[in-house]
Amino acid sequence: MTKTAIITGASSGIGQATAKELAAKGYHVMLAARREDRLVELKKEIEDAGGSAQYKVTDVTSADEMKSLAEAALEKTGNIDVLVNNAGLMPLSFMNKLKIDEWDQMVDVNIKGVLYGIAAVLPIMEKQKSVHIINVSSVAGHQVFKGSAVYSGTKYAVRAISEGLRQEIDPANEIRVTIVSPGAVETELTNTITDEDVLNSFKEGGKMTMLQAQDIANAISYAVEQPSYVDVNEILIRPRQQP
């Protein structure tokens, strides 16, 4: 039976790399994001490489759209084996800038998006065997730095939600939960930062060799490919030079 993986935020970065990695491992991947042109392109790349993919334009801040996403994936293969809750925003800012709209966006995408993903697949997964929920947090979910107060708050929340879910799962249900906490990755994530002071602080921080999206995809693949009795609870991965 073909295994199915749902990946949110699949249009770029970690989500895109993870989709390609899991497709190469034989998973049918359901690609979810808001940018349809990117999803169309990624689906073609995966299929051209011999993989199996479909996509659904999805806003993770909508519980209804996340439920529809899960239903579409289930209709295709009859099962959902992996959910990668990867969609996220990182418009870092100093709190006295009062970028309330950006705070709201981070709470909606980074926290509610994860919750809605869990809500969409959990009833389905409870009826299956050997299934996996991957929630992408961040090094910022382990430590707070200037400009990261709200972003870190959302990523600490992802870790708390994930650990709570892991503890609540009936041992008879073969559902594994993994938190993946990346450090600095070379992706489009910083493109949402509008606070010039934060951007300048990045420039002053010196150079380091950043992680690539594929590095995180490899970590996710490692977790899901373990035997069903092995529960990789958390992977914290960052550049060697990152404090």
C-alpha positions in Angstrom: 0.0 0.0 0.0 1.4 3.4 -1.0 2.0 5.7 2.0 0.7 9.3 1.8 2.4 12.4 3.3 0.7 15.8 3.6 3.1 18.7 3.6 2.1 22.2 4.4 4.1 25.2 3.3 5.2 23.0 0.3 5.7 25.8 -2.1 9.3 26.6 -1.0 12.1 26.0 1.4 11.8 23.1 3.9 8.4 22.1 2.7 9.5 21.8 -0.9 12.7 19.9 -0.1 10.7 17.5 2.2 8.1 16.8 -0.5 10.9 15.8 -2.9 12.7 13.7 -0.3 9.6 11.8 0.8 8.4 11.3 -2.8 11.8 9.9 -3.6 11.3 7.4 -0.7 8.1 6.2 -2.3 5.5 8.3 -0.6 2.6 9.9 -2.4 2.9 13.5 -1.4 0.0 15.9 -1.0 1.4 19.4 -1.5 -0.3 22.3 0.4 0.4 26.0 0.2 -1.3 29.2 -1.1 0.9 29.8 -4.2 -0.7 27.5 -6.8 2.0 28.3 -9.5 4.7 26.9 -7.2 2.6 23.8 -6.4 2.0 23.1 -10.0 5.8 23.4 -10.7 6.7 21.2 -7.8 4.2 18.5 -8.7 5.7 18.3 -12.2 9.2 18.1 -10.8 8.3 15.2 -8.5 6.4 13.4 -11.3 9.2 13.9 -13.8 11.5 12.3 -11.2 9.2 9.3 -11.0 7.4 10.2 -7.9 3.7 10.6 -7.1 2.1 13.9 -6.1 -1.0 16.0 -6.0 -1.7 19.4 -4.6 -4.4 21.5 -3.1 -4.2 25.2 -2.6 -4.7 25.6 1.2 -4.7 28.3 3.8 -3.6 26.7 7.0 -5.4 29.4 9.1 -8.7 27.9 7.9 -9.8 24.8 9.8 -12.2 24.0 7.0 -9.5 24.1 4.3 -7.2 21.9 6.4 -10.0 19.4 6.8 -10.7 19.5 3.0 -7.0 18.9 2.4 -7.0 15.8 4.6 -10.1 14.5 2.9 -8.6 15.0 -0.6 -5.5 13.1 0.5 -7.6 10.3 2.0 -9.7 10.0 -1.1 -6.6 9.5 -3.3 -5.0 6.6 -1.5 -7.3 5.7 1.4 -4.7 6.6 4.1 -2.8 9.4 5.6 0.5 8.2 7.0 2.5 11.4 7.6 1.6 15.0 8.3 4.3 17.6 8.1 3.0 20.8 9.7 5.7 23.0 8.2 3.9 26.2 7.1 5.2 29.2 9.1 6.0 32.9 9.1 8.9 34.8 10.8 8.3 38.6 10.6 10.7 39.3 13.5 10.4 42.7 15.1 11.1 44.6 18.3 8.0 44.7 20.4 8.0 48.5 20.7 7.3 48.7 17.0 3.9 47.4 17.8 3.5 45.3 14.6 0.3 43.8 15.8 -0.9 42.6 12.4 2.3 40.6 12.1 1.8 39.2 15.6 -1.6 38.1 14.6 -0.3 36.5 11.4 2.3 34.5 13.3 -0.3 33.3 15.9 -2.7 32.3 13.1 -0.2 30.5 10.9 2.4 29.2 13.3 0.0 28.0 16.1 -3.5 27.7 14.7 -2.1 26.2 11.5 -0.5 23.4 13.5 -3.6 22.8 15.5 -5.8 22.7 12.5 -3.5 20.3 10.8 -3.6 18.0 13.8 -7.4 18.3 14.0 -7.7 17.4 10.3 -5.7 14.2 10.5 -6.0 12.8 14.0 -9.4 11.2 13.7 -8.2 9.5 10.5 -4.8 8.5 12.0 -6.5 7.0 15.1 -8.0 4.3 12.8 -4.7 3.4 11.1 -1.4 1.9 12.2 2.1 3.3 12.1 1.4 7.0 11.4 3.4 10.1 12.1 2.8 13.8 12.9 5.8 16.1 12.3 5.5 19.6 13.7 8.2 22.1 12.6 9.2 24.4 15.5 12.6 26.3 15.6 15.7 26.9 17.6 13.7 30.0 18.5 11.3 27.6 20.3 14.2 26.8 22.7 15.7 30.3 23.2 14.5 33.9 22.9 16.6 36.6 21.3 16.0 40.3 20.6 13.3 40.7 18.0 12.0 37.2 18.4 9.6 37.5 21.3 6.4 36.8 19.5 7.9 34.4 17.0 9.6 32.5 19.8 6.3 32.4 21.6 4.6 30.7 18.7 7.4 28.2 18.3 7.5 27.4 22.1 3.8 26.8 21.7 4.4 24.3 18.8 6.7 22.3 21.1 4.2 22.4 24.0 1.3 21.3 21.7 3.4 18.5 20.2 4.6 17.1 23.6 1.1 17.3 25.0 -0.3 15.4 22.0 2.5 12.8 22.3 1.5 12.2 26.0 -2.2 12.0 25.3 -2.0 9.4 22.5 -3.3 6.0 23.6 -0.3 3.6 23.4 -2.5 1.2 21.4 -2.6 3.8 18.6 0.6 3.7 16.6 0.9 7.5 16.3 4.3 9.1 16.6 4.9 12.8 17.2 8.1 14.5 16.3 9.2 18.1 16.8 11.8 19.4 14.3 13.5 22.5 15.5 15.7 24.0 12.8 18.3 26.8 13.3 19.2 29.3 10.6 18.2 27.8 7.2 18.7 29.5 3.8 15.0 29.9 2.8 12.5 32.7 2.0 11.5 32.9 5.7 13.4 36.1 6.4 11.6 37.8 3.5 8.7 38.6 5.7 10.8 40.8 8.1 9.8 44.5 7.8 11.6 45.8 10.9 14.8 47.5 9.6 16.4 47.4 13.0 16.1 43.6 13.0 17.5 43.4 9.5 20.4 45.5 10.4 21.2 43.3 13.4 21.4 40.4 11.1 24.0 42.2 9.0 26.0 43.0 12.2 25.9 39.4 13.4 28.7 38.2 11.1 28.6 35.4 8.6 28.0 31.7 9.1 27.4 28.7 6.9 23.6 28.3 7.0 21.7 25.1 6.8 20.1 24.1 3.5 16.4 23.1 3.3 17.6 19.6 2.3 19.3 19.3 5.6 16.0 19.6 7.4 14.3 17.3 4.9 16.9 14.7 5.7 16.1 15.0 9.4 12.4 14.6 8.8 13.0 11.6 6.5 15.1 10.1 9.3 12.3 10.4 11.8 9.6 9.0 9.6 11.7 6.1 8.4 12.4 4.7 11.8 10.7 1.4 12.8 7.2 1.9 14.3 8.4 1.2 17.8 11.0 4.0 17.6 9.6 7.4 18.6 12.0 10.3 17.7 10.5 13.0 20.0 12.6 16.0 18.9 15.4 16.9 16.5 17.2 20.1 17.2 19.4 21.0 14.2 21.4 24.2 13.6 24.5 25.5 11.9 27.7 24.6 13.8 28.5 28.3 14.1 25.0 29.3 15.5 25.0 30.0 19.2 
